[in-house]
């Protein structure tokens, strides 16, 4: 029984090392499809109010001021 459990454990661990091909690559986008991807609805940004709240929470937790990408940290040293 121990051998069977050990064998199942080893097989389960080895399946995590499998290599999968990506389902979608940028080369798969045809030139006539790029106009669709450029529409406002396809942007990664969501609702502006949700984005504002997320930024507010982030900067409140960090204890820092400024916009995105500004150097500095929560310690107050810029």
N, CA, C and O atoms as CSV, one atom per row, in Angstrom:
chain,resi,resn,atom,element,x,y,z
A,1,UNK,N,N,0.821,-1.188,0.000
A,1,UNK,CA,C,0.000,0.000,0.000
A,1,UNK,C,C,0.871,1.260,0.000
A,1,UNK,O,O,0.574,2.230,-0.697
A,2,UNK,N,N,1.954,1.232,0.793
A,2,UNK,CA,C,2.849,2.375,0.830
A,2,UNK,C,C,3.483,2.616,-0.532
A,2,UNK,O,O,3.643,3.763,-0.950
A,3,UNK,N,N,3.839,1.561,-1.213
A,3,UNK,CA,C,4.444,1.697,-2.535
A,3,UNK,C,C,3.464,2.344,-3.505
A,3,UNK,O,O,3.858,3.195,-4.302
A,4,UNK,N,N,2.212,1.958,-3.449
A,4,UNK,CA,C,1.193,2.520,-4.325
A,4,UNK,C,C,0.998,4.006,-4.036
A,4,UNK,O,O,0.910,4.806,-4.968
A,5,UNK,N,N,0.929,4.385,-2.771
A,5,UNK,CA,C,0.768,5.790,-2.394
A,5,UNK,C,C,2.002,6.587,-2.820
A,5,UNK,O,O,1.874,7.709,-3.310
A,6,UNK,N,N,3.185,6.020,-2.637
A,6,UNK,CA,C,4.414,6.693,-3.049
A,6,UNK,C,C,4.445,6.885,-4.563
A,6,UNK,O,O,4.852,7.943,-5.044
A,7,UNK,N,N,4.026,5.889,-5.303
A,7,UNK,CA,C,3.989,5.968,-6.762
A,7,UNK,C,C,3.009,7.053,-7.222
A,7,UNK,O,O,3.334,7.835,-8.115
A,8,UNK,N,N,1.830,7.106,-6.630
A,8,UNK,CA,C,0.847,8.135,-6.973
A,8,UNK,C,C,1.399,9.519,-6.629
A,8,UNK,O,O,1.208,10.466,-7.392
A,9,UNK,N,N,2.077,9.646,-5.495
A,9,UNK,CA,C,2.670,10.915,-5.095
A,9,UNK,C,C,3.723,11.371,-6.103
A,9,UNK,O,O,3.750,12.540,-6.488
A,10,UNK,N,N,4.581,10.458,-6.527
A,10,UNK,CA,C,5.628,10.800,-7.506
A,10,UNK,C,C,5.025,11.206,-8.842
A,10,UNK,O,O,5.485,12.170,-9.452
A,11,UNK,N,N,4.022,10.504,-9.302
A,11,UNK,CA,C,3.368,10.838,-10.573
A,11,UNK,C,C,2.706,12.210,-10.476
A,11,UNK,O,O,2.781,13.002,-11.415
A,12,UNK,N,N,2.066,12.490,-9.357
A,12,UNK,CA,C,1.421,13.789,-9.157
A,12,UNK,C,C,2.449,14.909,-9.162
A,12,UNK,O,O,2.206,15.964,-9.749
A,13,UNK,N,N,3.584,14.703,-8.523
A,13,UNK,CA,C,4.626,15.730,-8.494
A,13,UNK,C,C,5.221,15.962,-9.867
A,13,UNK,O,O,5.541,17.100,-10.211
A,14,UNK,N,N,5.376,14.924,-10.653
A,14,UNK,CA,C,5.969,15.063,-11.983
A,14,UNK,C,C,5.031,15.744,-12.979
A,14,UNK,O,O,5.497,16.335,-13.954
A,15,UNK,N,N,3.748,15.673,-12.757
A,15,UNK,CA,C,2.837,16.334,-13.697
A,15,UNK,C,C,2.922,17.844,-13.579
A,15,UNK,O,O,2.536,18.544,-14.515
A,16,UNK,N,N,3.407,18.369,-12.481
A,16,UNK,CA,C,3.576,19.805,-12.341
A,16,UNK,C,C,4.735,20.340,-13.163
A,16,UNK,O,O,4.851,21.553,-13.337
A,17,UNK,N,N,5.583,19.482,-13.667
A,17,UNK,CA,C,6.738,19.897,-14.456
A,17,UNK,C,C,6.487,19.814,-15.956
A,17,UNK,O,O,7.411,19.999,-16.749
A,18,UNK,N,N,5.273,19.544,-16.345
A,18,UNK,CA,C,4.997,19.405,-17.772
A,18,UNK,C,C,5.064,20.760,-18.464
A,18,UNK,O,O,4.805,21.795,-17.849
A,19,UNK,N,N,5.412,20.748,-19.737
A,19,UNK,CA,C,5.535,21.962,-20.536
A,19,UNK,C,C,4.311,22.062,-21.442
A,19,UNK,O,O,4.012,21.154,-22.218
A,20,UNK,N,N,3.621,23.177,-21.321
A,20,UNK,CA,C,2.446,23.401,-22.153
A,20,UNK,C,C,2.720,24.547,-23.116
A,20,UNK,O,O,3.377,25.525,-22.759
A,21,UNK,N,N,2.222,24.422,-24.315
A,21,UNK,CA,C,2.331,25.495,-25.291
A,21,UNK,C,C,1.312,26.571,-24.951
A,21,UNK,O,O,0.216,26.244,-24.494
A,22,UNK,N,N,1.636,27.849,-25.158
A,22,UNK,CA,C,0.652,28.900,-24.896
A,22,UNK,C,C,-0.516,28.787,-25.866
A,22,UNK,O,O,-0.338,28.461,-27.039
A,23,UNK,N,N,-1.712,29.060,-25.357
A,23,UNK,CA,C,-2.897,28.948,-26.197
A,23,UNK,C,C,-2.998,30.109,-27.178
A,23,UNK,O,O,-3.577,29.968,-28.255
A,24,UNK,N,N,-2.435,31.253,-26.807
A,24,UNK,CA,C,-2.565,32.440,-27.638
A,24,UNK,C,C,-1.255,33.201,-27.610
A,24,UNK,O,O,-0.724,33.488,-26.537
A,25,UNK,N,N,-0.734,33.525,-28.766
A,25,UNK,CA,C,0.478,34.318,-28.860
A,25,UNK,C,C,0.182,35.558,-29.685
A,25,UNK,O,O,-0.756,35.551,-30.482
A,26,UNK,N,N,0.957,36.624,-29.516
A,26,UNK,CA,C,0.705,37.843,-30.300
A,26,UNK,C,C,0.789,37.620,-31.801
A,26,UNK,O,O,0.176,38.364,-32.567
A,27,UNK,N,N,1.532,36.615,-32.233
A,27,UNK,CA,C,1.631,36.342,-33.663
A,27,UNK,C,C,0.325,35.803,-34.231
A,27,UNK,O,O,0.121,35.838,-35.445
A,28,UNK,N,N,-0.563,35.304,-33.369
A,28,UNK,CA,C,-1.834,34.759,-33.828
A,28,UNK,C,C,-2.833,35.846,-34.212
A,28,UNK,O,O,-3.845,35.550,-34.848
A,29,UNK,N,N,-2.571,37.090,-33.842
A,29,UNK,CA,C,-3.491,38.181,-34.159
A,29,UNK,C,C,-3.273,38.598,-35.610
A,29,UNK,O,O,-2.167,38.976,-35.994
A,30,UNK,N,N,-4.314,38.527,-36.396
A,30,UNK,CA,C,-4.247,38.903,-37.805
A,30,UNK,C,C,-4.346,40.425,-37.924
A,30,UNK,O,O,-4.906,41.074,-37.040
A,31,UNK,N,N,-3.810,41.003,-39.002
A,31,UNK,CA,C,-3.853,42.458,-39.155
A,31,UNK,C,C,-5.264,43.040,-39.110
A,31,UNK,O,O,-5.455,44.139,-38.590
A,32,UNK,N,N,-6.236,42.340,-39.634
A,32,UNK,CA,C,-7.604,42.856,-39.637
A,32,UNK,C,C,-8.272,42.739,-38.267
A,32,UNK,O,O,-9.344,43.308,-38.063
A,33,UNK,N,N,-7.672,42.022,-37.335
A,33,UNK,CA,C,-8.216,41.903,-35.990
A,33,UNK,C,C,-7.661,42.959,-35.040
A,33,UNK,O,O,-8.197,43.144,-33.948
A,34,UNK,N,N,-6.609,43.645,-35.433
A,34,UNK,CA,C,-5.978,44.613,-34.536
A,34,UNK,C,C,-6.872,45.813,-34.279
A,34,UNK,O,O,-6.777,46.434,-33.221
A,35,UNK,N,N,-7.738,46.152,-35.222
A,35,UNK,CA,C,-8.687,47.237,-34.998
A,35,UNK,C,C,-9.671,46.911,-33.893
A,35,UNK,O,O,-10.067,47.792,-33.130
A,36,UNK,N,N,-10.065,45.658,-33.803
A,36,UNK,CA,C,-10.980,45.226,-32.742
A,36,UNK,C,C,-10.286,45.303,-31.391
A,36,UNK,O,O,-10.889,45.722,-30.403
A,37,UNK,N,N,-9.013,44.898,-31.343
A,37,UNK,CA,C,-8.275,44.917,-30.080
A,37,UNK,C,C,-7.961,46.333,-29.619
A,37,UNK,O,O,-7.678,46.544,-28.440
A,38,UNK,N,N,-8.005,47.304,-30.523
A,38,UNK,CA,C,-7.691,48.685,-30.162
A,38,UNK,C,C,-8.903,49.444,-29.626
A,38,UNK,O,O,-8.766,50.600,-29.227
A,39,UNK,N,N,-10.068,48.834,-29.605
A,39,UNK,CA,C,-11.267,49.524,-29.111
A,39,UNK,C,C,-11.173,49.770,-27.613
A,39,UNK,O,O,-10.473,49.060,-26.891
A,40,UNK,N,N,-11.893,50.791,-27.161
A,40,UNK,CA,C,-11.873,51.179,-25.748
A,40,UNK,C,C,-12.368,50.033,-24.846
A,40,UNK,O,O,-11.873,49.868,-23.731
A,41,UNK,N,N,-13.323,49.262,-25.315
A,41,UNK,CA,C,-13.878,48.172,-24.514
A,41,UNK,C,C,-12.860,47.062,-24.265
A,41,UNK,O,O,-13.017,46.276,-23.330
A,42,UNK,N,N,-11.818,46.993,-25.093
A,42,UNK,CA,C,-10.836,45.927,-24.963
A,42,UNK,C,C,-9.666,46.309,-24.058
A,42,UNK,O,O,-8.737,45.518,-23.893
A,43,UNK,N,N,-9.695,47.495,-23.474
A,43,UNK,CA,C,-8.591,47.921,-22.617
A,43,UNK,C,C,-8.583,47.107,-21.331
A,43,UNK,O,O,-9.600,46.548,-20.921
A,44,UNK,N,N,-7.428,47.054,-20.712
A,44,UNK,CA,C,-7.293,46.295,-19.477
A,44,UNK,C,C,-7.810,47.053,-18.272
A,44,UNK,O,O,-8.013,46.471,-17.206
A,45,UNK,N,N,-8.024,48.356,-18.437
A,45,UNK,CA,C,-8.543,49.145,-17.335
A,45,UNK,C,C,-10.045,48.932,-17.221
A,45,UNK,O,O,-10.746,48.778,-18.221
A,46,UNK,N,N,-10.507,48.927,-16.022
A,46,UNK,CA,C,-11.925,48.736,-15.773
A,46,UNK,C,C,-12.622,50.057,-15.511
A,46,UNK,O,O,-12.344,51.067,-16.158
A,47,UNK,N,N,-13.493,50.030,-14.593
A,47,UNK,CA,C,-14.258,51.207,-14.203
A,47,UNK,C,C,-13.327,52.230,-13.546
A,47,UNK,O,O,-12.540,51.865,-12.673
A,48,UNK,N,N,-13.402,53.511,-13.950
A,48,UNK,CA,C,-12.516,54.521,-13.349
A,48,UNK,C,C,-12.694,54.669,-11.838
A,48,UNK,O,O,-11.726,54.953,-11.132
A,49,UNK,N,N,-13.895,54.483,-11.341
A,49,UNK,CA,C,-14.117,54.594,-9.897
A,49,UNK,C,C,-13.431,53.437,-9.170
A,49,UNK,O,O,-12.833,53.639,-8.113
A,50,UNK,N,N,-13.512,52.238,-9.722
A,50,UNK,CA,C,-12.822,51.102,-9.115
A,50,UNK,C,C,-11.317,51.309,-9.124
A,50,UNK,O,O,-10.635,50.972,-8.157
A,51,UNK,N,N,-10.800,51.863,-10.210
A,51,UNK,CA,C,-9.365,52.120,-10.293
A,51,UNK,C,C,-8.945,53.160,-9.250
A,51,UNK,O,O,-7.900,53.014,-8.616
A,52,UNK,N,N,-9.753,54.206,-9.073
A,52,UNK,CA,C,-9.453,55.239,-8.070
A,52,UNK,C,C,-9.428,54.636,-6.662
A,52,UNK,O,O,-8.529,54.929,-5.873
A,53,UNK,N,N,-10.407,53.801,-6.356
A,53,UNK,CA,C,-10.474,53.187,-5.022
A,53,UNK,C,C,-9.272,52.271,-4.804
A,53,UNK,O,O,-8.683,52.267,-3.723
A,54,UNK,N,N,-8.906,51.494,-5.831
A,54,UNK,CA,C,-7.748,50.606,-5.698
A,54,UNK,C,C,-6.469,51.399,-5.468
A,54,UNK,O,O,-5.648,51.021,-4.632
A,55,UNK,N,N,-6.291,52.501,-6.207
A,55,UNK,CA,C,-5.106,53.342,-5.999
A,55,UNK,C,C,-5.106,53.966,-4.605
A,55,UNK,O,O,-4.063,54.047,-3.956
A,56,UNK,N,N,-6.273,54.403,-4.149
A,56,UNK,CA,C,-6.375,55.003,-2.821
A,56,UNK,C,C,-5.967,53.993,-1.736
A,56,UNK,O,O,-5.227,54.329,-0.811
A,57,UNK,N,N,-6.448,52.782,-1.862
A,57,UNK,CA,C,-6.114,51.746,-0.887
A,57,UNK,C,C,-4.623,51.435,-0.944
A,57,UNK,O,O,-3.976,51.290,0.094
A,58,UNK,N,N,-4.075,51.334,-2.160
A,58,UNK,CA,C,-2.659,51.008,-2.309
A,58,UNK,C,C,-1.789,52.069,-1.651
A,58,UNK,O,O,-0.902,51.745,-0.861
A,59,UNK,N,N,-2.043,53.345,-1.975
A,59,UNK,CA,C,-1.202,54.395,-1.434
A,59,UNK,C,C,-1.454,54.612,0.062
A,59,UNK,O,O,-0.557,55.068,0.771
A,60,UNK,N,N,-2.636,54.300,0.546
A,60,UNK,CA,C,-2.887,54.393,1.985
A,60,UNK,C,C,-2.085,53.336,2.731
A,60,UNK,O,O,-1.546,53.608,3.804
A,61,UNK,N,N,-2.003,52.148,2.177
A,61,UNK,CA,C,-1.241,51.085,2.822
A,61,UNK,C,C,0.253,51.338,2.730
A,61,UNK,O,O,0.992,51.017,3.660
A,62,UNK,N,N,0.709,51.911,1.619
A,62,UNK,CA,C,2.131,52.174,1.446
A,62,UNK,C,C,2.585,53.353,2.287
A,62,UNK,O,O,3.745,53.414,2.694
A,63,UNK,N,N,1.682,54.292,2.552
A,63,UNK,CA,C,2.057,55.475,3.306
A,63,UNK,C,C,2.879,56.443,2.480
A,63,UNK,O,O,3.618,57.264,3.024
A,64,UNK,N,N,2.751,56.348,1.164
A,64,UNK,CA,C,3.536,57.198,0.283
A,64,UNK,C,C,2.612,58.142,-0.466
A,64,UNK,O,O,1.396,57.955,-0.486
A,65,UNK,N,N,3.202,59.158,-1.081
A,65,UNK,CA,C,2.436,60.108,-1.862
A,65,UNK,C,C,2.948,60.102,-3.283
A,65,UNK,O,O,4.047,59.620,-3.558
A,66,UNK,N,N,2.152,60.637,-4.181
A,66,UNK,CA,C,2.564,60.727,-5.575
A,66,UNK,C,C,1.777,59.777,-6.436
A,66,UNK,O,O,0.912,59.042,-5.960
A,67,UNK,N,N,2.084,59.805,-7.693
A,67,UNK,CA,C,1.370,58.980,-8.634
A,67,UNK,C,C,2.022,57.627,-8.823
A,67,UNK,O,O,2.921,57.236,-8.079
A,68,UNK,N,N,1.552,56.932,-9.821
A,68,UNK,CA,C,2.123,55.614,-10.102
A,68,UNK,C,C,3.542,55.784,-10.642
A,68,UNK,O,O,3.830,56.751,-11.347
A,69,UNK,N,N,4.395,54.877,-10.322
A,69,UNK,CA,C,5.731,54.877,-10.855
A,69,UNK,C,C,6.678,55.864,-10.187
A,69,UNK,O,O,7.811,56.018,-10.643
A,70,UNK,N,N,6.257,56.531,-9.132
A,70,UNK,CA,C,7.118,57.475,-8.445
A,70,UNK,C,C,7.976,56.710,-7.453
A,70,UNK,O,O,7.489,55.838,-6.734
A,71,UNK,N,N,9.250,57.044,-7.425
A,71,UNK,CA,C,10.148,56.366,-6.508
A,71,UNK,C,C,9.842,56.725,-5.065
A,71,UNK,O,O,9.233,57.760,-4.795
A,72,UNK,N,N,10.243,55.914,-4.178
A,72,UNK,CA,C,10.013,56.173,-2.765
A,72,UNK,C,C,9.257,55.013,-2.143
A,72,UNK,O,O,8.762,54.125,-2.837
A,73,UNK,N,N,9.183,55.039,-0.869
A,73,UNK,CA,C,8.524,53.934,-0.201
A,73,UNK,C,C,7.708,54.407,0.971
A,73,UNK,O,O,7.524,55.607,1.176
A,74,UNK,N,N,7.226,53.473,1.729
A,74,UNK,CA,C,6.372,53.777,2.865
A,74,UNK,C,C,7.109,54.412,4.028
A,74,UNK,O,O,6.484,54.902,4.969
A,75,UNK,N,N,8.431,54.408,3.973
A,75,UNK,CA,C,9.210,54.953,5.086
A,75,UNK,C,C,9.277,56.478,5.038
A,75,UNK,O,O,9.712,57.099,6.008
A,76,UNK,N,N,8.860,57.094,3.937
A,76,UNK,CA,C,8.894,58.546,3.818
A,76,UNK,C,C,10.142,59.053,3.120
A,76,UNK,O,O,10.288,60.260,2.928
A,77,UNK,N,N,11.038,58.168,2.740
A,77,UNK,CA,C,12.255,58.609,2.039
A,77,UNK,C,C,12.002,58.534,0.536
A,77,UNK,O,O,11.624,57.486,0.012
A,78,UNK,N,N,12.212,59.642,-0.142
A,78,UNK,CA,C,11.981,59.665,-1.588
A,78,UNK,C,C,13.266,59.576,-2.324
A,78,UNK,O,O,13.274,59.581,-3.555
